[in-house]
């Protein structure tokens, strides 16, 4: 931080003169002193008020750049610590290697294989307009980080170190001179393009690294267990700027980035795959797929793949691939041909990395999900049934369903098949989407409608809603088509606002347990979709700890969670941090999928005691609602009963419960 601060100071002085740097440093000093003495805060206010607007804007830009660089320094340090901890013969705690080793011992070969075959980690990225930094800023910060990495390398020579320092101040200068804010309001497509920076710089590269970790831990080919989803460009609940046209354009942007990335890797690996047919004879199937014969058939096939990917991007499926599965089939033929010829290292090296990337991202990059409020959908159905004139919102709702059908036809069903219904009250809210979809396509819809339960009352009756859903013909058709898979989303933010974090957490835990038991009774493969926020009050916090805290049996190898827009760059902007985050989540999912004893489990006893305390503290518990009279909100978010008897005894009981949790 000292290094970056000094370099930024030089850049500011060079650009705005010594007086600008002096103003910046004077304000910084006053604000630091104001932490101890409020008089300095008034001095800081007077200083800012004395500046003309142009000077105030430059000082604001200086602090903006400083905070970008300070965050980068912290991120760089975190990545450095992760790498240092990951050195040595012992597996890092909460790593894939450690989790696989532990589970093999606990489960045995058969049950372990069943768990691995069902493993799926599914982060879903959401929009957050205030975090949608300009892509120019994101890439400028990343270039500064690249030079920090060079300086950290102990192997570089003195001339290389000098060059890294020169490049570092050059990139800091570029960051300073880049406009920090947009000239226009952020649009949903701006948010989509900002997310693409995370894909280009981080996600696409770390997927094969994580798969390789699993591959090494298993000692056999790893299943493609990562899937990514996105609400950016699809979530229209409360955001009128997200229209059917935006959803369509979002997928076009995602496709271009996915195809460009796959094409670049295919070209790079293909140019290096120079094995000849004498030392590495090709399979008949590989020769059949070649456009023209040659002395290096494996190389030719992969370069053909790159050319078809380019044609898919520029000309569509007529000259390119019709689906991502066609691409995967070509790559599997290439891999198997190399392996059959004895080139197993080449077969399971970079070629396998490309296979994992193609399986994970396809041509759509992330599964685009649509979300809309149940009341909006109900009004749309009323207007459709009534005939006549339709509101703009209803027209867009119907067009969105048409767009979903078109995207599925172009990119495959998985590209855009989930429709999340906010504030689901009954199975009728689910039926509404299916009826609207059938009205615009004229055929059974290939979409999965996901109920989102957000309030305490909705959580209480979640299984009743699901029972009614199972009686719907459209839902039964989907279950028959998708292997009896059903998805349910739980909202953390609204339940916490309604009842406070303690009551909401216990209600969510109870709902998960009830849903898990319901799925077992109905022979359904349930995935619980956790709508967690970035802040602690909205269910945020370390994701791996959240996974381990789920109700017993509710994970079962499948974990889907929102990655809120305000934390996307913090978790995924740096490759080392992103990889560690996903590795910890994967490890936690594996750990949470091991059956746990109920009554003898200390966590079970704590949950029971905590619930007893919470029931006495809060009227929002089902057992207390009828007894509550004058509820008031506690500063910590717990609702307390104003006339509760012996409050001191309740507080002591809560303290004892927390003490047991710590132990």
N, C-alpha and C positions, 0 to 999 in steps of 0.2 A: 504493500500500500504506500509505503514511503517513496519507493521508486516511481510508481505511477503518479503519485501526487506531485513529485518534483518535476516530472516530465510535463504534466499538464500545466504546472505553473510556468514553465518555460514557454510553452505554446501560447498561453494566455498573454504573457508579457510581449512575446513577439507579435501577436496579432493586435492586441488592444493597448499596448504600452504598459509601462511600470505602474501607472496610476490605477489601471484596471485591476492588476494583480494585487495592488495594495488595498483596494476596496474589498476585493474578495477575501483577502486574508484578515482584514479588520473585522468584517462581518462574521467570519468563521470563529475568530477569537472571542467576539462578544457573545455569540451563541453558546460556545463552550463554557464561558464564565457564568452565563445565565443559569446554568444547571445548579450552581451553588448559591447564586445571589440574584434575586429577581430584578435588582436595579439595572443590571446589564441588559436585561431583556428590553427595558424601555430605551436604553441607549441604542440597541440594535434597531428598534422600530424607528427611532429618530434618524439613524443613518440611512435606512432604506427610504424613508420619506423625503430625504434631502436629495435623492438622485432624480435626474430626469428619466423619462420612460426608457429611452434608449440605453442608458447605463444600467438601469434595473434589469432590463431584458438580457444584457450581456452577463451580468452577475448571475442571473437565474440559469443561463446556459452553462456557465462555469460550474455551478453546483450540480446541475443535471449530469454533466460529463463526469464530475468527480464521483457522484454516487454510482453511475454506471461502472466506473473503474474500480471503486471500492467493492461493489458486488462481484465484479470479475475476479478481484484479488482473493476474496473469500472463496469463491467457487473454485479457483485454481488451487488454493490451499486444500480444500476438501478433496479434490481429485488427487492431489499429491499424497495426502494421508491414506486414501483408499489404495493407491498403488503400493505404498510402503507396507501397509498391512497385508497385502496380498502376496508378498514375497515369502519364500520359505517353504519347507516341506509340508507343513500342516495346513489343512483346509481352513479357509477363513470362516468364522462363525456366520450363520445365516447365509451361507453360500449354497449353490446347487450341489456341489460335491458333498458337502457335509450332510445336506438333507437326504440325498439319495442313499448315501451310506447308512444313515440312521434308519431310513424307512425299509431298506432291504432286510435289515436285521429284525425289525419289528413285525413286518407283514409276511415275509416269506415270498418265494418266487411268484406264485400264482396271483395272490392278491396285489403284489407290487406291480405285476404286469397289467392287471386290470386298471389300477390307478393311473399308470402312465398312459394307457390307451385313451383315457377320458380327460387327461390334463388339458386345461385351456385357461390361459390368462388373457383377459380382455379389457384393457384400458380404453376408455371412451373420452375423447377430448371435447371440452365444451368451450363455448365462446365467452369472452370477457372483454368488452370494448375498451375499457380503460387500460388493459394490458396489451392491447394490439399495437405494439410499437412498430414504427416503420421498419420495413425489412432492411432498408439501408442502414439503420442504426444497429439492428441485430447482427448483420454481417460485419459492420465496422468493429463492433465489440469482439466478435469472434476472431477477426484478424489480429487485434491486439493480443488476444489470448494465444494465438498461434506463435507469436513472437515470445511471449512469456514461456511457452513450452520449449522453444529453442534455447532460451537462456538457462532453463533448468537442466538441460542435457549436459552431464559432466563430460561427455566425450567430445564436445565441439572444440575446435581450435580457437586461438586468440583472434585471428581474422574473422572467423565465423561468429564469434561472440560480439565483435565490434559491429559486424553487419547486422546482427540481431538487434543490438541497441539502436542502430541507425533506423532500422525498419520499425522498431517499437515506437520511437518518437514520431516517425512519419505517420504511423497508423493512429496515434493519439491526436496528431494534428488533423488527420482526416475526420476523426470522430468530432472534434471541436467544430470543424467547418461544415458539418452535415446538419441540416435542419432537424431539430429534435422533435418537432410536432408537425402534424399534417396541416396542409393548407385548407383541407376540407374535412367534414365530419367523417368518422370511420364508418365504412360500409361493411356489410357482412362479407363481401368478397375481399376487402382489405384484411379482415380477420383470417380468412381462408389462406391468403397468401403469406401472412405472418406465420401461420402454422406450417406452411410448406417449408419455411426456413428450418424448423425443427426436424422435419422429415429429411431434408437434403443433408443437413449437417450431422444429424445424430441418429435418428431412428433407423434409417435404411442401413447404416453401417454397423450398428450394434446387434441387430437381429442375428446375423451369422455368428457373432462372438458368443452370444448367449446360447445358441443352439450347439455351438462347439463345446461349451462348458457342459451342457447336458449330455452330449455325445461322448465326451471323455468320461464323465461320471458313470454312464451306463455301460460303456465298453461296447456299444452297438449303436446303429443309426438312431438318432433322436427323432421323435415325432415333432412335427411342426406345431408347437403348442401356443404360440403367440398369435393373437389377432387384435387388430386395432379398429376402433370405431370412432366416429366423430359426430357431434351435434352442430359443428360450425357450418352454417349454411343450410341446416336442416331444422333447427329448433326455432319454431315460430311462435312459441307460447309467450305472449307479451311483447313480441318484437315484430311490428308490422313491416319492417324493412326486409324480413326474410320471406320471399315470395317463391312461387313455383319456378319462376325464371332463375332466381338466385340458386335454388337447389340444383337445377339443371346445370348451370354454369359452374357450380362448385365441383360437381363430379367431372366436368371437363378439365378443370384446373388440376384436380387430383390425378386424373388419368395421364395428363401430360407429364407430370413429375414422376409418376411411377414408371411410365414407359421410357422416359429419358434415362432414369437411373438404371433400369434393367438393360437397356441398350448399351450404356457405357460399360457396364460390367461384362456383358457378353463380348463386346469388342476387345476389352482389355485382356480377358482370359483367353479369348480365341486367338489373339495375336501371339500369346505366349505358348499355346498348345501346339508345339511344332513336332510332335511325335510322328514318325513316318509309318507307313503301312507294313514295312518289313519287320520292324521291331515290335509294333503294336497293331496287329491285324484287326481291322474293323469288323463288326458284326454285320450280318446280312441286313438286319433291320436298319442299321445306320446307313449302309450304302443305298438302301432303297429310298431314304429320305434326302439324299444329297441331290442338289440341282445338277451338278456336274462332277465327274470323277477327278481325282487328283492324288498326288503322292502323300498328302497329309490330310486324310479324310476327316479325322476328328476336328482338326482345326477348321476345315472347310464347313463342317456342319455348324459349328458354333458361330462362325462368321455369317452363315446363312441365317441363323437365328437372330443375330443382331440386325441384319438387313430386314427381316420380316417384322421385327419390333419397330424399326424406323418406319416401314410402310404402314404398320398398324396406326402409328401416331399421325402420319401425314395423309394417308389415303383411306384408312378404315379397314374393315375386315375383308373387303374384296381382294386386296393384294397382301394383306397381313394376316395376323392371327384372328380367328373368330372368338377365341376365349383364352383366358390365362391357362386353362387346363391343357390346351393344345401346346402351349409353350412348355409347361411342366413335362408333358409326354416326350417332347423332343429332348429335353435335358436329361430325363431318366434314361432314354435310349443311349445318349452319349455317355452317361456315367456307367451304365451297365456294360457297354462295349469296352470301355477302358478297363473296367474291372475284370471282364472275361479274358482280356488280352494280358492280364498280369500287372497292369498299371494301376494298382489299387490306391497308391498315394495320390496320383493325379485324379482318380475317380472320386475320391472322398476328400479332396482338398478344395480348391477354389470353385470347381464345378459344383460340388455339393453346397457351397455357400450360396451360389446363384440359385440353386434349386430351393433352398430355404427362403431366400428373399422372394422368389416368385410365388411360393406357396403362401407366404405370410401376407404379401401386399397385393398379389394379383395385378390386374390392370386398373383397379379402383383405389388402391393405396389404403384406404380405411373405409369400413362399412358405414355408409352415411345413414343416419337415423333421423326420422322425422318426429317432432313432438308438437302436440297441440292440446289446448285446454278442452276438457270435456264439454263445457258450456258452449264453446264455439262450434264444436262438432254437432251438438244437439240442435243448435239454431240452424246449421247448414242442412241437417236432415229434415227439419221442419219445412224449410223453404223448398227443398227438392220434392218432398211429398206433396206440398201445396201446389206446385207448378207455378207458372207465371214468373214474375221478375225475381231475380236473385241478387243479394247484396254482393259487394266487391269481395268481402271476406269469404263468402260461400263459394263464389266463382274461383277464388284462389285455392280454397281447400280442395275443390274438385279437380282443378288443374294439377295440384300437387300429387294427387293420387294417379293421375295420368302420367306425370313425369316419373313417378316411382316405377310404373309398369314399363315405360320406355327405357329407363336406366337398367332394369333387370334384363330386358331383351338385348341390350347392347353389351352389358358388362357381366351378366350372370345374376341369378336371384340374390346371392349374398351381398351384392353391391349396395342394395337399398331395399331391405325387406322388413325393417322394424318400424313400427308406428307406435310411439309412446303416448299414452293418454294421461295427461296431467289431471290430478284430482279425480281419479276414478272413484265413483260412488257405488256403482252397481255394474252387473254384467251387461246391462243395457248400454252403458258407455262403450263397451267393447263391440257390441253388436252394431252400434251406429257406424263405426269405421268400416266394418265389413259390408254393410248395406250401401254406404256411400261409394265404396270401391267398386262394388258390383254394378252400381248405377252408371259408372263412367267407363268401365271396361267390358261390361256385358258377359263376364265369365268369372268363375271362382278366383278370388284374389290370392296371389302368392305372397302374402304379407303376414307377418306375425304381429298381432296387436298386443302391446304390453301394458298391463295396468300399472299405474304409478300410485301407490298408497302413501299419503303424506301426513294426514292428521291422525291423532290418536284414535278417533272413532273409526277412520278408514282402516288403520292397522288392526283394530279389534275384529273387524268383519271381513278381513282379507280372504280367509278360507271360504266364507259363505259366498263371496263373489266368484271365487274360482270354481266352487261347486256348480254354480249357475252357468259359468262359462263352459264347463264340460258338457252341459246339456245342449249347447249350441252346435248346429250342424257345421258352421264355418270353422269353429275351433276343432271339432272332431276331424274335419278334412285336413287341417294343418297338422294335427298330431299324427295322422296316418302318413302324411308326406314327409315329416321331419324326424321320424323315429321317436315319437311321443316326447318331444322336447317342449318345454314351456318356460317362459321367462317372466319374472315378476320384479318390478322395481320398487324399492323402498326409499322414501325421501327423508333425509336427515335434517334439512334446514327448517322446513315448516313445522315439523314435530317439535324441534328444539325451541322455535319461537313460541309455539303454543304452550308448551309445558315446562320449558327449561331443560337443560342438558341431561340432568339426572333421570328425570321421569321419561324423557324421550329415549334415552339409551336403553333403559329397562323395557320400555314398550317395544322398541325395535328388536331387542333380543328375544322377547316373548313371541313376537310376530314371526321371526325367523324359525324358532323352534316349532311353532304351529304349522308354518308352511312346509317345513321339512317332513313332519309327520303326515301332513296332507298328501304330499308327493308320494310318500311310501305307500299309503293306503290306496292311491289311485294309479300306481305303477307309471308315474310320470318322471322324466328326467328334468329336474328343476334346476334352473340357474337363477340365483338371487342377484339382482342388479342393484348395487349400492350407490345411491345418489349422494355421495359425500361432498361437502364443500371444502374449500381451501382452509378456512378459519376453523379453529377448534370448536367454536360454538355451532358450526354447521357440519360437524362430524369429521373435520379435517384432522391432520396430524400424521404421524408416520404410518404409511399404509400397511407395512408388514405387521405392526402391532395390532392394527385394526383387523387384519385377517385372522390372527390368532385369537382374537376376542369374540369371534362369531359363535353362534349357538352350535353345540355339538351336532355333527352330521349335516350341517347346512352348506358346507363348502363342497365336499365330495369331489375334489379335483377341479372344480370350476369356480372361477372368481371373476366377476365383472364389476368394474367400478368407474365412476366418473373421475377424470383428471381435470379439475377446474382451471379455467383460463388463467386465473391469477397465479397459478403455481406451475404452469406448463414449462416456462423457460427455466424456472429454478430446478425442476426435476429432470428435464430433458434437454436443456441447452448445451450441457457439457456431456461428452460421450462417456467419460468415466463415471460421472455421477448417475447418468441415465442407466448405464449398465448395472451399477450397484443397486439402484432402486428396483429395477425389474428383477434382478437376481434375488434380492431380499423378499420381494413379493412372491416370487415363484417358490422360494424356500418355505415361506410361511404357509402358502397354499398346500404344499405337500405335507407339512407338519400338521396343519389343521384338518387334513383329510383322514388322518389316522383316528379310528374310533376311540373315544375316551370313555372311561367308566363314569357313570352319572353320580350315584350317591356317594361314592368314595372319593370323588374328585374334590380337592380343596376349593377349586374355582366354583364348583357347584354349591358348596356350602356358603361361600362368600356371596354368590349371587342371591341365594335364598335369604340370607340375613340382610343384605343391602336392599332387597325388595321389601322386606318387612319394615325397615326403617323408612324407605321411600313412601310406602303406603301410608305411613303415619304422618309424613311430612307434606304429602301432596294430595289435593283433592282430585287430581287428574288420573289417579289410578282407578281402574274400573271398580275396585272394592271400596273406594273412598268418595266417589263422585256424589253419591246420594247423601253422604254425611257432611259434605263441605258446606260452610255457610258464608264466611267472609274471607275468600282467598286473597292473599297479597303476594306480590313477587319479591322474593329474597334477592339481594344484590348479586348473589352467585348464580341466579337463574332457577333456583329451586322454589317452587310455589309452597308457601307455608300457610297453615290454617291459623287465622288470627286468634281464635279462642282455643287453640290446642292446649291440652292439659300438660302440665309439667314440662315445659319446653327445654329446660336444662337437661332433663333426663334423656330427651330425644337427641339433643346435641351430643351428649356423652355416648349414646348408642351409635350415632353416626361416626364419631371419632374412633370408637373401638372397631367398627366395620372397616374403616379406612386403614387402621393399623394392621388388621388381618390381611387386607389386600396387599399392603406393602410387604408383609412377611411371605 
